[in-house]
Amino acid sequence: MEMRSKRHRENDEMDGKISKAVCGMYDVNDDKCDDVSINSMSSSQLSTSRLKLDKALLRKRNSSKVCLGIVPVRLYGPKGCLETYALLDSGSDTSLVCEQSINQLGIKGKETSIKMATVNGTTDCECLEVNLEVFSLDEWCSIRINKVYTTKKLPIDHAALLTELQLKRWKHLKDITLPRSQSNFVGILIGCDAPDAHWVLEQRLGDMKHPFAVRTHLGWVIIGPKGVSRYLHQVQWCHCSANDILRDLERLYNHEFEDTDTFRNGYSVEDKKALEIVSSSFRLKGGYFQVGLPWKYDKPRLPNNLELAERRLECLRKRFMKDNSLLEKYQVVMNKHLSKGYIIEASEEDFDHDAVCWYIPYHLVINPKKPGKLRIVFDCAAVYQGCSLNDQLLRGPNTVNSLIGVLLRFRLGNVALAADIEQIFLQVKIPRHDRGAFRLLWWEDGDIRRKPKEYYLTVHPFGSMSSPFCANFALKKTVVIFGKEFNEDIQNVVDKSFYVDDYLPPLITCRMQLS
């Protein structure tokens, strides 16, 4: 049977020509062949033909060749009972339920925000949090699951089940009876947060590569391949060329701009906690803004890593002995930080008695395009005894302006002007009670023959997970506190023309640039 559009068949009849077969799908057992032919085509026909080719290459006898851990269950709610299928997913740390199922049952939940992490990335989602009791189809057993989150849809095909006929093909499975639900969709995903649903009460194993059966509290589930595919997919010849401007433009749009697919639907619980911490700790002190660290836990779980800091410093000392110019570059940056008060020599009076004791290793970064501009990066991701500083900090919500929005507004102007805030992270101070987490070792006057002394950072460093969020929070607070002293255009600068520390205003005339 030819898998082509009617339009292509008509072209074949008119021209009397059939092009060379580009794809064949051969049934190994029945010796049948389904050919797909593609004629010479114009650019406008390419999209349809390519779709047909993809369908031919991906065509399967069944919609799923693998059995997933799916079992029929019953759910109860104020509006009655619902039969559906449940997927026992040992790769998920959270249980999910379809909104459709919750609405049918009349179950009410608490509104919340979660971060949904999949192979396509992490997305902020607004959903409901509900508690469910899941019954086996015969109601012999039930599983109580707390904190189940709703989702629009679970993209799982209920066809990933063995039929009774398929079950009889396997000797080790033929005496198992699989109950069937009247429903035809998977309405709930049960993750490892409900471990009793995954208990293996009994199992049936066959040979290697054969499906196996597991009896759980909710019933039997079959896992594994349904059988060896009867189709071999071969591409014998395929050559298409066209100038698809729309497709190329879409590819450029999707790949060149990082935040095109970013949906800010709301803040997660961790985002709200980070905002609460920095808001409550925010101070204007000595001409600098002071913002506390957004800790994940009330008491950070960090051991004293002095051993790691000394080991890293010794490696640095050996490099300095081989390359004196590198030492001179370090000295320039360290002396500048010391003179500006970004780094201060430590004493016990500088820290609270219960302060965290964590030392930050560091290294120098030199931009080949800017050899005169040196930067010390503090390694907040350094691990000691399984812990790192970044692991204990919240990243905070993404409050940075959209890059595309800033660039599009910038292009509206006739005059180009670009500026930035110098060392934006270093303009935000760390409060006294958090400074114990930013200790470091250095030699006085850069003399590596001396014993290193202990110093500490007074500002949010480049390298800390929370620094971008804290710096951007302080930048926006500047407008809130001092914006009333200026006109509305100046107030809108931060909200519309800043991307992190880069300023790109849309200027119409040179007079605006000078003002």
Buried (B, 14 or more C-beta within 10 A) or exposed (E): EEBBEEEBEEBBEEEEEEEEBBBBBBEEEEEEEBBBBBBEBEEEBBEBBBEBBEEBBEBEEBEBBEBBBBBBBBBBBEEEEBBBBBBBBEEBEBBBBBBBBBEBBEBEBEEBBBEBEEEEEEBBBEBBBBEBEBBBBEEEBBBEBEBBBBBEEBEBBBBBBBEEEBBEEBEBBEEBEBEEBEBEBBBBBBBBBBEEBBEEEEEBEBEEEBBBBBBBBBBBBBBBEBBEEBBEBEEEEEEEEBEBEEEEEEEEEEEEBEBEEBEEEBBBEBBBBBBEBBEEBBEBEEEBBBBBBBBBEEEBEBBBBBEBBEEBBEEBBEEBEEEEEBBEBBBEBBEEBBEEEBBBEBEEEBBEEEBBEBBBBBBBEEEEEEEEEBBBEBBBEBEBEEBBBBBBBBBBBBBBBBBBEBEEBBEEBEBEBEEEBEBBBBBBBBBBBBBBBBBBBBBEEBEBEEEBEBBBBBBBBBBBBBBBBBBBBBBBBEBEEEBEEEEEEEBEBBEBBBBBBBBBBBBEEEEBBEE
